Amino acid sequence: MLGRVNHVAIAVPDLAAATAAYRDTLGAVVSAAEALPEHGVTVVFVELPNTKVELLEPLGPQSPIAAFLEKNPSGGMHHICYEVSDIIAARDQMLAAGARVLGNGEPKTGAHGKPVLFLHPKDFFGTLIELEQV
């Protein structure tokens, strides 16, 4: 069911500083910042030859990233995103296996304009999993 790793997401307290570190210090190609109000974040993608790194900053105090940064003020790995060919089939398979899909179980549009779902980290050894339909 799982395809390639689409991205690894890192929550950061200062998106401009994180962007500069990846771009200026590491020499990476970095996208423009994009606000995603439906997810409560502003994101930047670091483009790599084999995948991407997503830098996440809270978009307001109600953002799930704000809560993450309260526990991890310096930031840290937030989730890993895997590609799937059919998000509904993947969701149904996860639910049948007893995994918890976060939210109402319906896909939302992610940063790449494609349907995404998140799986509870307690079901995957402490790692929040994002599934993205390709």
C-alpha positions as a LaTeX table, in Angstrom:
\begin{tabular}{lrrr}
\hline
Residue & $x$ (\AA) & $y$ (\AA) & $z$ (\AA) \\
\hline
Met1 & 0.00 & 0.00 & 0.00 \\
Leu2 & 2.72 & 2.52 & 0.90 \\
Gly3 & 4.61 & 4.24 & $-1.85$ \\
Arg4 & 7.66 & 6.43 & $-1.53$ \\
Val5 & 8.35 & 8.87 & 1.28 \\
Asn6 & 6.89 & 12.16 & 0.09 \\
His7 & 8.36 & 14.28 & 2.87 \\
Val8 & 9.52 & 14.47 & 6.46 \\
Ala9 & 8.00 & 17.40 & 8.35 \\
Ile10 & 9.85 & 19.45 & 10.95 \\
Ala11 & 8.00 & 21.85 & 13.24 \\
Val12 & 9.95 & 25.08 & 13.71 \\
Pro13 & 9.40 & 28.09 & 15.98 \\
Asp14 & 10.69 & 30.55 & 13.35 \\
Leu15 & 10.02 & 29.69 & 9.70 \\
Ala16 & 12.16 & 32.52 & 8.33 \\
Ala17 & 15.18 & 31.41 & 10.38 \\
Ala18 & 14.67 & 27.75 & 9.44 \\
Thr19 & 14.29 & 28.66 & 5.76 \\
Ala20 & 17.50 & 30.70 & 5.89 \\
Ala21 & 19.39 & 27.86 & 7.58 \\
Tyr22 & 18.38 & 25.34 & 4.93 \\
Arg23 & 18.88 & 27.76 & 2.03 \\
Asp24 & 21.96 & 29.73 & 3.11 \\
Thr25 & 23.81 & 27.28 & 5.35 \\
Leu26 & 22.94 & 23.97 & 3.69 \\
Gly27 & 22.58 & 25.35 & 0.16 \\
Ala28 & 19.15 & 23.77 & $-0.39$ \\
Val29 & 16.49 & 24.87 & $-2.85$ \\
Val30 & 13.58 & 26.13 & $-0.73$ \\
Ser31 & 10.04 & 26.99 & $-1.85$ \\
Ala32 & 8.18 & 30.15 & $-0.97$ \\
Ala33 & 6.18 & 30.06 & 2.25 \\
Glu34 & 2.52 & 29.02 & 1.87 \\
Ala35 & $-0.20$ & 29.48 & 4.49 \\
Leu36 & $-2.56$ & 26.51 & 4.87 \\
Pro37 & $-5.38$ & 27.77 & 7.12 \\
Glu38 & $-7.28$ & 24.46 & 6.94 \\
His39 & $-4.28$ & 22.78 & 8.63 \\
Gly40 & $-3.29$ & 25.73 & 10.85 \\
Val41 & 0.25 & 25.99 & 9.47 \\
Thr42 & 2.53 & 27.91 & 7.19 \\
Val43 & 4.85 & 25.61 & 5.22 \\
Val44 & 8.04 & 25.74 & 3.21 \\
Phe45 & 9.38 & 22.78 & 1.25 \\
Val46 & 13.08 & 21.98 & 1.00 \\
Glu47 & 13.58 & 20.19 & $-2.31$ \\
Leu48 & 15.95 & 17.21 & $-2.29$ \\
Pro49 & 16.83 & 14.78 & $-5.10$ \\
Asn50 & 14.89 & 11.90 & $-3.52$ \\
Thr51 & 12.23 & 13.57 & $-1.32$ \\
Lys52 & 11.34 & 16.81 & 0.46 \\
Val53 & 11.60 & 18.25 & 3.95 \\
Glu54 & 8.58 & 20.27 & 5.03 \\
Leu55 & 9.21 & 23.06 & 7.54 \\
Leu56 & 6.06 & 23.88 & 9.54 \\
Glu57 & 5.28 & 26.99 & 11.56 \\
Pro58 & 2.04 & 27.55 & 13.51 \\
Leu59 & $-0.58$ & 29.70 & 11.83 \\
Gly60 & $-2.20$ & 31.10 & 14.98 \\
Pro61 & $-2.43$ & 29.87 & 18.56 \\
Gln62 & $-4.96$ & 27.11 & 17.76 \\
Ser63 & $-2.54$ & 25.38 & 15.39 \\
Pro64 & $-1.60$ & 21.79 & 16.27 \\
Ile65 & 1.99 & 22.89 & 15.62 \\
Ala66 & 1.68 & 25.49 & 18.41 \\
Ala67 & 0.87 & 22.70 & 20.86 \\
Phe68 & 3.79 & 20.62 & 19.53 \\
Leu69 & 6.19 & 23.57 & 19.97 \\
Glu70 & 4.99 & 24.13 & 23.55 \\
Lys71 & 6.35 & 20.66 & 24.32 \\
Asn72 & 9.37 & 21.04 & 21.99 \\
Pro73 & 10.31 & 24.76 & 22.00 \\
Ser74 & 13.31 & 24.29 & 19.69 \\
Gly75 & 11.20 & 22.35 & 17.18 \\
Gly76 & 11.63 & 18.81 & 15.94 \\
Met77 & 10.36 & 16.10 & 13.65 \\
His78 & 6.57 & 16.32 & 13.46 \\
His79 & 5.49 & 13.66 & 10.94 \\
Ile80 & 6.45 & 11.53 & 7.98 \\
Cys81 & 4.34 & 11.50 & 4.81 \\
Tyr82 & 3.97 & 8.40 & 2.64 \\
Glu83 & 2.39 & 8.34 & $-0.79$ \\
Val84 & $-0.58$ & 6.07 & $-1.52$ \\
Ser85 & $-2.37$ & 5.48 & $-4.80$ \\
Asp86 & $-5.90$ & 5.55 & $-3.34$ \\
Ile87 & $-6.48$ & 7.53 & $-0.14$ \\
Ile88 & $-9.97$ & 6.10 & 0.49 \\
Ala89 & $-8.79$ & 2.50 & 0.08 \\
Ala90 & $-5.83$ & 3.27 & 2.37 \\
Arg91 & $-8.15$ & 4.82 & 4.97 \\
Asp92 & $-10.50$ & 1.86 & 4.87 \\
Gln93 & $-7.59$ & $-0.56$ & 5.21 \\
Met94 & $-6.23$ & 1.39 & 8.19 \\
Leu95 & $-9.62$ & 1.47 & 9.92 \\
Ala96 & $-10.16$ & $-2.26$ & 9.29 \\
Ala97 & $-6.76$ & $-2.93$ & 10.88 \\
Gly98 & $-7.71$ & $-0.88$ & 13.96 \\
Ala99 & $-5.63$ & 2.21 & 13.24 \\
Arg100 & $-7.11$ & 5.59 & 14.14 \\
Val101 & $-7.55$ & 8.21 & 11.43 \\
Leu102 & $-7.44$ & 11.72 & 12.88 \\
Gly103 & $-10.15$ & 14.29 & 12.31 \\
Asn104 & $-13.45$ & 13.18 & 10.83 \\
Gly105 & $-11.84$ & 10.49 & 8.67 \\
Glu106 & $-12.39$ & 12.39 & 5.45 \\
Pro107 & $-9.37$ & 13.53 & 3.43 \\
Lys108 & $-8.40$ & 17.20 & 3.43 \\
Thr109 & $-6.48$ & 18.97 & 0.70 \\
Gly110 & $-2.80$ & 19.08 & 1.59 \\
Ala111 & 0.02 & 21.46 & 0.68 \\
His112 & 0.48 & 19.83 & $-2.72$ \\
Gly113 & $-3.21$ & 20.17 & $-3.58$ \\
Lys114 & $-3.76$ & 16.43 & $-3.10$ \\
Pro115 & $-5.94$ & 14.55 & $-0.59$ \\
Val116 & $-4.26$ & 13.74 & 2.74 \\
Leu117 & $-5.11$ & 11.94 & 5.97 \\
Phe118 & $-3.25$ & 11.67 & 9.27 \\
Leu119 & $-2.94$ & 8.51 & 11.38 \\
His120 & $-2.68$ & 8.59 & 15.18 \\
Pro121 & 0.93 & 8.44 & 16.40 \\
Lys122 & 0.05 & 6.02 & 19.20 \\
Asp123 & $-0.78$ & 3.44 & 16.54 \\
Phe124 & 2.62 & 3.86 & 14.82 \\
Phe125 & 5.20 & 3.82 & 17.62 \\
Gly126 & 5.00 & 7.52 & 18.44 \\
Thr127 & 5.19 & 8.80 & 14.86 \\
Leu128 & 2.41 & 10.84 & 13.29 \\
Ile129 & 1.83 & 9.45 & 9.78 \\
Glu130 & 0.45 & 11.45 & 6.87 \\
Leu131 & $-0.87$ & 9.63 & 3.81 \\
Glu132 & $-1.01$ & 11.59 & 0.56 \\
Gln133 & $-2.74$ & 10.37 & $-2.58$ \\
Val134 & $-0.56$ & 10.66 & $-5.70$ \\
\hline
\end{tabular}
